[in-house]
Amino acid sequence: MSLTNFGLLTTEQLTIWQRDIWRAARNWMFLNRFLGTSNTAMIQRVTELTKSHKGARAVLTLVSDLEGDGTAGDRTLEGNEEAMKSFDQVIRIDQLRHANRHEGRIADQKSVVTFRENSRNVLAYWLADRLDQMAFLTLSGIPYTSANDGATRVGSDLANLDYAADVTAPSVNRLVRWDGTASVLKDAASGSNGTADVVAADTPTYNMLVDLKAYAVDNYIRPILGEAGTEEYNVFMAPLSIARLKKDPDFRAAWKDAQPRSPNNPLFKGTSVIHVDGLNIFEYRHVFTTKGALAGSKYGAGGAVEGSRIIMAGAQAMGFADIGDPFWIEKGFDYDNQQGISVGKICGLLKPQFHSIYSGTTEDFGVLACSVAL
């Protein structure tokens, strides 16, 4: 039995469609704005593979700070040099695919060209949206078996991706809880930084943001270099967390007073990015929450408190292996009475970890997670 490609696309046309769908996917992808190829980017994009005895893999290299204090005066330095310590982080790659398929000519009543265009649009959005979902699950340390609203994924194949096995829970000094009653951050040393310790009063405030930034600096999470050479962190919050924050009088006062008195004030324009105190605060729907989790599986001692995991990210918070253009495959079924289009992308995600010389423990390199109530 022979199958004919109904589109009869040339190699050049196929390449254009592949690039077009990735361009569309990248334009839709929320995390696209945080990608960069240098180690100063929040998400370091790796596009080349390193050969190993096990085959091709994407490698992200982290370099640790020096531990020694150097040599004073004319004391001998030769022979007392310190070797730089680097940590190779292997980003496992896999392909993610999806497809559309007509029921048939009579059922669909659409031209091939229209089907291609519509399929490109929906598949590009699907690819961008799933990469965003997985990226925030990776940053949050939540397995791909869970949806971003805490519900269990049903019929999903995401957990079978090779890099799904590398999703790790937040490290010991990278998970905190905001204690809204005492207005302090609780870390591992307090013994009450788990999601089961969250109570309804632990909603986000301006004081929480101030303490989160101080905690990140104290724990050597390297900031991102801003456009004006400033050191900044990106903070990602669920829409309801942003709503809670905007209702905090201290935050409203700080945000309002820091902006110019004009119609362009972002407080009135409803901008999606809030800039305050060296923090870029983003509202995004895929930040992890428990809104879809079953009763008893949410936050709090009884699993009944609605919660969220706020993400504060610095440089190299995540590695993204972006290998080649997507695959665009067209296929005819039943003597081309039915047409199908599939798209696939080879990529990988990893939240890198390294051995911190400051804490003596293995830590997430550039991300801090904070559990709050909604």
TAWOQUI-V717367 format. One record per residue. N is the residue number from 1. RES is the residue in one letter. PHI is phi in whole degrees, -180 to 180 (999 if undefined). OMEGA is omega in whole degrees, 0 to 359 (999 if undefined). Layout:
N/RES/PHI/OMEGA
N/RES/PHI/OMEGA
This chain:
1/M/999/180
2/S/-109/178
3/L/-114/182
4/T/-110/174
5/N/-71/187
6/F/-68/184
7/G/-81/184
8/L/51/181
9/L/-73/172
10/T/-76/179
11/T/-60/181
12/E/-66/179
13/Q/-64/180
14/L/-63/179
15/T/-62/180
16/I/-62/179
17/W/-65/178
18/Q/-63/180
19/R/-70/178
20/D/-63/182
21/I/-69/177
22/W/-72/176
23/R/-64/178
24/A/-65/180
25/A/-63/181
26/R/-66/179
27/N/-66/180
28/W/-80/188
29/M/-70/182
30/F/-60/185
31/L/-75/179
32/N/-58/183
33/R/-70/182
34/F/-108/181
35/L/-80/174
36/G/-161/182
37/T/-93/181
38/S/-97/180
39/N/-81/176
40/T/-97/180
41/A/-80/177
42/M/-64/177
43/I/-118/182
44/Q/-84/182
45/R/-93/179
46/V/-107/184
47/T/-114/181
48/E/-116/181
49/L/-100/175
50/T/-104/181
51/K/-78/176
52/S/-138/181
53/H/-68/178
54/K/-98/180
55/G/117/183
56/A/-90/178
57/R/-151/177
58/A/-96/185
59/V/-122/175
60/L/-113/184
61/T/-107/175
62/L/-110/179
63/V/-112/182
64/S/-80/174
65/D/-67/176
66/L/-73/183
67/E/-95/185
68/G/-71/181
69/D/-100/179
70/G/83/183
71/T/-119/182
72/A/-91/172
73/G/55/181
74/D/-95/177
75/R/-66/188
76/T/-66/176
77/L/-96/181
78/E/-64/183
79/G/93/179
80/N/-115/179
81/E/-65/179
82/E/-111/178
83/A/-77/176
84/M/-73/179
85/K/-106/178
86/S/-123/181
87/F/-129/177
88/D/-83/178
89/Q/-109/182
90/V/-88/176
91/I/-95/178
92/R/-73/183
93/I/-115/178
94/D/-157/178
95/Q/-109/177
96/L/-119/185
97/R/-131/172
98/H/-153/184
99/A/-154/170
100/N/-119/180
101/R/-149/175
102/H/-69/171
103/E/-78/180
104/G/155/184
105/R/-62/183
106/I/-69/183
107/A/-68/188
108/D/-95/178
109/Q/61/181
110/K/-122/178
111/S/-76/179
112/V/-62/182
113/V/-62/179
114/T/-62/179
115/F/-62/179
116/R/-60/183
117/E/-65/179
118/N/-65/179
119/S/-65/178
120/R/-58/183
121/N/-65/184
122/V/-72/179
123/L/-71/177
124/A/-64/178
125/Y/-66/178
126/W/-59/182
127/L/-62/180
128/A/-63/183
129/D/-67/180
130/R/-69/176
131/L/-65/176
132/D/-63/180
133/Q/-59/182
134/M/-66/179
135/A/-63/181
136/F/-74/173
137/L/-65/179
138/T/-63/179
139/L/-62/183
140/S/-85/182
141/G/75/180
142/I/-108/182
143/P/-64/182
144/Y/-71/174
145/T/-72/180
146/S/-104/171
147/A/-79/183
148/N/-73/175
149/D/-101/176
150/G/90/178
151/A/-73/176
152/T/-83/178
153/R/-68/180
154/V/-111/179
155/G/70/182
156/S/-90/178
157/D/-106/185
158/L/-61/182
159/A/-67/180
160/N/-90/174
161/L/-64/182
162/D/-58/184
163/Y/-79/175
164/A/-65/181
165/A/-70/182
166/D/-95/175
167/V/-71/183
168/T/-120/175
169/A/-64/178
170/P/-54/180
171/S/-71/192
172/V/-58/181
173/N/-105/178
174/R/-125/176
175/L/-128/179
176/V/-131/175
177/R/-127/175
178/W/-88/177
179/D/-93/184
180/G/-69/180
181/T/-71/180
182/A/-89/181
183/S/58/178
184/V/-142/172
185/L/-83/176
186/K/-112/179
187/D/-109/183
188/A/-62/181
189/A/-65/181
190/S/-77/182
191/G/76/182
192/S/-139/181
193/N/-107/181
194/G/-82/180
195/T/-67/178
196/A/-70/180
197/D/-88/182
198/V/-69/175
199/V/-121/187
200/A/-61/182
201/A/-80/186
202/D/-86/180
203/T/-87/186
204/P/-63/176
205/T/-139/176
206/Y/-65/178
207/N/-60/178
208/M/-62/180
209/L/-63/179
210/V/-61/181
211/D/-70/178
212/L/-62/179
213/K/-64/179
214/A/-62/179
215/Y/-65/180
216/A/-62/180
217/V/-66/181
218/D/-62/182
219/N/-101/170
220/Y/59/170
221/I/-84/188
222/R/-69/181
223/P/-75/175
224/I/-88/178
225/L/-85/181
226/G/-75/183
227/E/-62/181
228/A/-95/181
229/G/82/180
230/T/-81/177
231/E/-95/187
232/E/-136/171
233/Y/-126/174
234/N/-98/180
235/V/-118/182
236/F/-116/184
237/M/-134/176
238/A/-69/181
239/P/-52/181
240/L/-70/175
241/S/-65/176
242/I/-62/179
243/A/-62/177
244/R/-62/182
245/L/-63/182
246/K/-66/178
247/K/-84/179
248/D/-75/184
249/P/-61/179
250/D/-65/179
251/F/-68/180
252/R/-58/181
253/A/-66/181
254/A/-65/182
255/W/-68/182
256/K/-66/185
257/D/-72/181
258/A/-85/185
259/Q/-108/178
260/P/-69/178
261/R/-82/181
262/S/-161/177
263/P/-62/180
264/N/-85/177
265/N/-56/183
266/P/-62/178
267/L/-63/181
268/F/-96/182
269/K/-80/180
270/G/72/181
271/T/-62/183
272/S/-84/179
273/V/-122/178
274/I/-110/179
275/H/-108/179
276/V/-155/173
277/D/55/179
278/G/74/179
279/L/-118/172
280/N/-105/188
281/I/-100/183
282/F/-113/173
283/E/-95/180
284/Y/-150/187
285/R/-71/183
286/H/-93/171
287/V/-63/189
288/F/-64/173
289/T/-136/178
290/T/-108/186
291/K/-60/180
292/G/-99/181
293/A/-75/179
294/L/-69/175
295/A/-57/184
296/G/95/180
297/S/-116/179
298/K/-91/178
299/Y/-89/178
300/G/92/183
301/A/-59/180
302/G/-101/180
303/G/67/185
304/A/-117/182
305/V/-94/176
306/E/-69/184
307/G/-138/179
308/S/-151/178
309/R/-116/178
310/I/-71/181
311/I/-113/170
312/M/-111/187
313/A/-121/173
314/G/-111/181
315/A/-70/179
316/Q/53/176
317/A/-67/181
318/M/-153/173
319/G/-106/180
320/F/-126/176
321/A/-85/184
322/D/-113/190
323/I/-105/174
324/G/70/177
325/D/-78/174
326/P/-65/174
327/F/-88/176
328/W/-122/185
329/I/-120/176
330/E/-113/184
331/K/-149/176
332/G/-102/178
333/F/-123/177
334/D/52/180
335/Y/56/178
336/D/66/172
337/N/-70/175
338/Q/-116/178
339/Q/-119/179
340/G/-133/176
341/I/-131/177
342/S/-122/175
343/V/-129/178
344/G/-143/180
345/K/-138/174
346/I/-94/183
347/C/-160/178
348/G/-162/179
349/L/-128/178
350/L/-152/169
351/K/-92/187
352/P/-70/176
353/Q/-127/178
354/F/-150/177
355/H/-85/182
356/S/-78/177
357/I/-75/183
358/Y/-89/180
359/S/-102/183
360/G/75/181
361/T/-125/175
362/T/-82/187
363/E/-129/168
364/D/-61/190
365/F/-71/190
366/G/-135/183
367/V/-138/178
368/L/-126/180
369/A/-108/181
370/C/-129/179
371/S/-85/180
372/V/-137/172
373/A/-93/177
374/L/-97/999
